[in-house]
Amino acid sequence: YRRGESQGIVVAGGNGSGNRLDQVYDPHYVFVDRDHSVYVSDLGNDRVMKWVEGAKQGIVVAGDQGQGNGLTQLSYPEGVVVDQLGTVYVADQWNHRIMRWPRGATKGSVIVGGNGGGGQSNQINVLIGLSFDRHGNMSSITEIIEYKMSI
């Protein structure tokens, strides 16, 4: 929806629920970058999709290798944030970790967590959302954990 308008346009998906590149299945979070590309955490397909402005199909930028805990996999991705370099950060809920996927990467890296859910200093429990402040500090939701990151 544009400001002041009552009619919107579909910018991602819109072709029923599924796993094709023109579909999403249980989308949870959306991030829009400076170029108006839309990133969608597609929870039902364990992937993150990028939809360039005007595109009819999305591009897989993280996951889509089946549910799991390998570096090419996600398990119920939730929050997604993209920095100015196109690096995708994903709240990988069921793996209790935050993953980083540089632009064009075929696998990600674990930057926080990945040691099961819990309350220890190397664990994250029930990870849902992510955000960065203007200083590069990352916060995760529901447990607030801040890490200094250069973005």
C-alpha positions as MATLAB code, in Angstrom:
seq = 'YRRGESQGIVVAGGNGSGNRLDQVYDPHYVFVDRDHSVYVSDLGNDRVMKWVEGAKQGIVVAGDQGQGNGLTQLSYPEGVVVDQLGTVYVADQWNHRIMRWPRGATKGSVIVGGNGGGGQSNQINVLIGLSFDRHGNMSSITEIIEYKMSI';
ca = [
       0.000    0.000    0.000;
       1.237    3.462   -0.820;
       0.562    6.224    1.662;
      -2.969    7.540    1.268;
      -4.099    4.769   -1.095;
      -6.728    2.153   -0.337;
      -5.579   -0.376   -2.986;
      -2.394   -2.371   -2.522;
      -0.320   -4.522   -4.867;
       1.160   -7.963   -4.238;
       4.943   -7.723   -3.944;
       5.766  -11.306   -2.851;
       3.945  -14.587   -3.377;
       0.319  -14.232   -4.339;
       0.139  -17.581   -6.125;
      -1.258  -19.727   -3.356;
       0.628  -21.531   -0.646;
       3.551  -23.675   -1.773;
       7.277  -24.028   -2.350;
       7.710  -22.673   -5.887;
       9.713  -19.478   -6.403;
       6.459  -17.537   -6.905;
       4.954  -18.852   -3.653;
       5.461  -18.750    0.105;
       4.122  -21.052    2.772;
       3.480  -19.485    6.181;
       5.423  -16.226    5.818;
       6.277  -14.659    9.174;
       8.612  -11.642    8.924;
       9.249   -9.067    6.220;
      12.197   -6.712    5.698;
      12.368   -4.033    2.983;
      15.803   -2.748    1.935;
      16.792    0.610    0.445;
      16.245   -0.713   -3.104;
      12.665   -1.714   -2.177;
      13.502   -5.416   -2.343;
      11.288   -7.411    0.023;
      12.771  -10.218    2.130;
      10.328  -12.774    3.561;
      11.030  -15.406    6.209;
       9.107  -18.326    4.708;
       8.668  -20.435    7.849;
       6.776  -23.275    6.157;
       9.556  -23.791    3.585;
      12.482  -23.167    5.989;
      13.931  -20.445    3.786;
      14.282  -16.703    3.291;
      13.187  -15.272   -0.055;
      14.140  -11.991   -1.719;
      11.669  -10.310   -4.046;
      13.212   -7.530   -6.157;
      10.802   -4.687   -6.897;
       8.510   -5.731   -9.755;
       9.650   -9.397   -9.782;
       7.185  -12.217  -10.417;
       9.417  -14.770   -8.666;
      11.564  -14.629   -5.575;
      15.191  -15.629   -5.069;
      16.192  -17.953   -2.238;
      18.842  -16.148   -0.142;
      18.986  -18.502    2.865;
      17.936  -22.084    3.554;
      15.656  -24.088    1.238;
      17.643  -27.291    1.810;
      15.035  -28.977    3.971;
      14.518  -28.448    7.669;
      17.659  -29.068    9.705;
      20.608  -27.593   11.555;
      23.308  -27.717    8.873;
      24.883  -24.493    7.591;
      22.729  -24.692    4.443;
      19.538  -25.253    6.440;
      17.086  -23.385    8.633;
      14.432  -24.643   11.002;
      11.471  -22.280   11.322;
      13.111  -18.992   10.309;
      11.496  -15.992   11.964;
      13.016  -12.498   12.077;
      15.094  -11.321    9.126;
      17.277   -8.224    8.756;
      19.511   -7.241    5.820;
      22.454   -4.850    6.075;
      23.740   -2.368    3.457;
      26.049   -5.010    1.953;
      23.166   -7.416    1.361;
      24.136   -9.746    4.212;
      21.041  -11.541    5.508;
      20.672  -12.193    9.249;
      18.081  -14.798   10.240;
      16.531  -15.735   13.579;
      16.630  -19.532   13.180;
      14.040  -20.338   15.852;
      14.118  -24.117   16.301;
      17.917  -24.232   15.991;
      18.208  -21.549   18.691;
      20.698  -19.522   16.654;
      21.230  -16.406   14.594;
      22.628  -17.093   11.136;
      24.494  -14.764    8.777;
      24.287  -15.305    5.010;
      26.546  -12.986    2.972;
      25.195  -11.888   -0.424;
      25.415  -14.813   -2.872;
      26.443  -17.356   -0.213;
      25.256  -20.953   -0.505;
      25.696  -21.549    3.210;
      25.491  -19.400    6.295;
      27.450  -19.139    9.491;
      26.259  -19.215   13.079;
      27.022  -15.903   14.780;
      25.113  -16.452   18.038;
      23.744  -19.587   19.726;
      23.416  -22.952   18.033;
      23.987  -24.774   21.332;
      20.403  -25.752   22.039;
      17.794  -23.683   23.816;
      18.424  -22.532   27.333;
      19.662  -19.826   29.634;
      23.430  -20.277   29.402;
      25.633  -17.508   27.952;
      26.104  -19.481   24.697;
      22.399  -20.321   24.278;
      19.300  -18.571   22.976;
      15.798  -19.714   23.811;
      12.641  -19.005   21.758;
      14.297  -16.689   19.244;
      11.770  -14.747   17.183;
      12.824  -11.313   15.955;
      15.997   -9.378   15.135;
      16.914   -5.739   14.824;
      20.000   -3.542   14.502;
      20.357   -0.066   15.895;
      22.275    2.704   14.126;
      25.477    1.705   15.960;
      25.406   -1.890   14.715;
      24.152   -3.455   17.934;
      21.922   -6.453   17.302;
      18.941   -7.259   19.494;
      16.959  -10.466   19.469;
      13.389  -10.887   20.654;
      12.048  -12.317   23.064;
      15.176  -12.459   25.131;
      17.080   -9.226   24.554;
      20.725   -9.967   23.833;
      22.931   -7.251   22.395;
      26.062   -7.922   20.374;
      28.300   -5.300   18.848;
      28.392   -5.981   15.122;
      29.892   -3.862   12.389;
      27.387   -3.573    9.565;
];
